[in-house]
Amino acid sequence: MLTRWRQQIWTHGPVRMKVIIAACLLAVVPIAILGTTTYLLASHSLFKEIGSANRETVKQVQERIDDKLVNLDKVVLQHAFNPVFKEFLSSSNPYEDPERFKSVMAILTSMEGLINDTDGVYLYMTAQNLIVNPSQGIAEASRLHRSVLDEIKKHNEPFFWMDRIRSEPSVPRGGTHVVTFVRRLPVSIDKPLGYLIIELNDRALFDVFSHMQFGKSGEMLIVTPTGNILSDWNKHLLKPDFNDPVIYRMSTSNASEEMYSATIDKQELLINYLKSDYNGWRYVSAVPVKELTSSIEWIKNATLAISVLLVLISIIAAITLSGSFLRVLHGIIDLVRKKNTGLPLPQANMDEFGLLRHYMESLHSAKRDLEQQLLESMPLLRANFLQKLISDSMTKEEMEEKIRYYGIEMPAPFYTVLYVELDHMRGQTEQDVQLFTYAAMNIAKELFVLRGAYGAVFQTQTDHIALLFNHGDEHTSTNELKASAFNLAEELHRVMQSLLHITVTIGIGHCYRGMEQIKLSRKEAQEALQYQMIQGCGKVIYIGSMLPKSSAYEYPIEQEQFILTGVKLGHLDQVCQQVDEFAARLTDSQRTGNYDHVQQAFVQLIAASLKTLFELDPEEGPKLYHYNVYQRLGRMKTSEAIVKWLKEEIYPTLLHHIIQRRSLRQRDTMEKVLDYIHQHYEEDLSQPQLADLASMPASQFSHLFKVETGMTFTDYIIAYRMEKAKEWLRGTDLKVAEIADRLSYNNPQNFIRGFKRLCGMTPGEYRTRNTLKNQVETE
């Protein structure tokens, strides 16, 4: 019976349909395998690239924090050589020289302005066991944390770093940490007289990567050699102690860097770990893998749904021409239609073979979408690789593999890095800056093509335009290599300024053989740009011609004194002239010297000028500028820009304020002097006596008195006394001799002569005339 039922099915069933089913199965299975393989390979490659990008972000954080700490050390070292510290520390009594104490306070205040996010700057006097702080003045050393004093006793190095927990929680992570830098004073001797101590809050470090992309749920932390865990407090993916497997593995590892995945609390995490060569800090980032791969999760679901569907179709094909199984097939297809959320829904009237075709097309569409995503991401991945190539350490094999993968032609053996900076972009809109940058990069690329040069042009994360120039051969001399790089920079400089109508500054590093040295050339090119402070902007600067001289740094102290004198006298023209001379002498002495010295000299000049302002007006002087002048100075890249800022903004505002305040003080002083004259006119008053009352030299008092009253001091005394004499002559019966005696005249005749000279008549005539006048008015 079963045989007869099957024969009926085969007889009446559509044979063509059976052939189509078999053909579809033979076609779908290879496509499903190919699609799954493509998904696995593509997702693995994308996961690896995402992990490398995350590792690059951690590397940038580590380098920026190291640079922040190194720059702090530079600022402290520059101030440490100031001879004022040695004189102050050598003194047995810190109060014996007030001017020297003011200079020390000004230097410490300047350091607080230069060092961002500092909790405090202290000068520790070992012999007196005292500390000096801009906000506390001179205080007992016991105000410092005990651990700082203990570490100072243990260390013999010129400087060292330490960290501690401000509060004492039960675990090493969870409190506010303080990072402290200590440098011995004086620097040049073995037995220290004191120490400069800088305290930073750990939040200052995490501000460095607050804008970095660690994912919405990512966590970043730092483990110090002393066992403290500095955390950004964003997430708690890792346990807050050394029992956490990730933290334990990192703290016991001898590797300098590592990337791997780990499952913690049923959640797979991507772990990146780097160790700093500067201070031994270990940087760890943890990002959920699910968050990183969320963009391809729908492809995974789609592939899984299609695979399930193909398995069902294979089962259906194996049980051919069975009515019961055909009904099961309809049921399964209905179930897949209801449960499927990863693929577009098929048409409602589509048959079984239409469904099969629909899901096959969906698989091809998912594959094309994945390939399109990879293609669209290629420029960004290429730029990230080039950034990593010039700033990170990579093996030669890894470099060559990536260069081939991204299609970058660099067959020559020598490499030179050029850094291009667009000048005067401050004040431009973000759109204009991006347009200028895009145009400049296109000019550089076109110039590469026209010259037939090898290399790459890309934008760095510091918004510079980097040119990786690959040139030369085995027989090219060093001078020829240098000349080719310099000619390229000069032509690029000329074309950009001609077409864009802006100035650009180009820094050139040394030429090196082999890709392993690209990072060094990049650092030199970036450092060459810093010499804008000396050379000015709009130039091509080769690092080889900018190496610092061995000559000592000379500060233009004479020009500073002229400037301060002009400030005190209110002479703006003199101040502006001496600022130009200050900058000229400074840049001439440091033409190929250290650019940090130039900026530090301007910092010292501003500190001295503000100190003068605060001395002249201690109440309103500190409120004069509504921004941090030291931070504004730090953002300026050339001495020309600093001089313009000083001449057009800083000193005009400062001198206007001083002159205005001085005028108000002079008016108040004269009112005080006149009140004294009106109350003591009967006494023997002298100009030196009143000059002492006004606290100014007699000659200056005489000039100011005449300006304010319109007459000399003597004439004013005589005129006021004569007015009093008129009052007594009109309203009293005092004799002329008595009036003369009251007004401190030794001889009545002198009084009479003076009265007649001033009033045109004698005192008696004046009394008689006023008596007759009163009688007439009475009648």
Secondary structure by P-SEA (a helix, b strand, c coil): caaaaaaaaaacccaaaaaaaaaaaaaaaaaaaaaaaaaaaaaaaaaaaaaaaaaaaaaaaaaaaaaaaaaaaaaaaaaaacaaaaaaaacccccccaaaaaaaaaaaaaaaaacccccbbbbbbccccbbbbccccccccccccaaaaaaaaacccccbbbbbbccccccccccbbbbbbbbbcccccccccbbbbbbbccccccccccccccccccccccccccccccccccccccccccccaaaaaaaaccccccccccccccbbbbbbbbbbcccbbbbbbbbccccccccaaaaaaaaaaaaaaaaaaaaaaaacccaaaaaaaaaaaaaaaaaccccccccccccaaaaaaaaaaaaaaaaaaaaaaaaaaaaaaaaaaaaaaacccccaaaaaaaaaaacccccccbbbbbbbbbcccccccaaaaaaaaaaaaaaaaaaaaaaccccccccccccbbbbbcccccccccaaaaaaaaaaaaaaaaaaaaaaccbbbbbbbccccccccaaaaaaaaaaaaaaccccccccbbbbcccccccccccccaaaaaaaaaaaaaaccaaaaaaaaaaaaaaaaaaaccccaaaaaaaaaaaaaaaaaaaaaaccccccccccccaaaaaaacccaaaaaaaaacccaaaaaaaaaaaaaaaaaaaaaaaaaaaaacccccccaaaaaaaacccaaaaaaaaaaaccccaaaaaaaaaaaaaaaaaacccccaaaaaaaaccccaaaaaaaaaaaccccaaaaaaaaaaaaaaaac
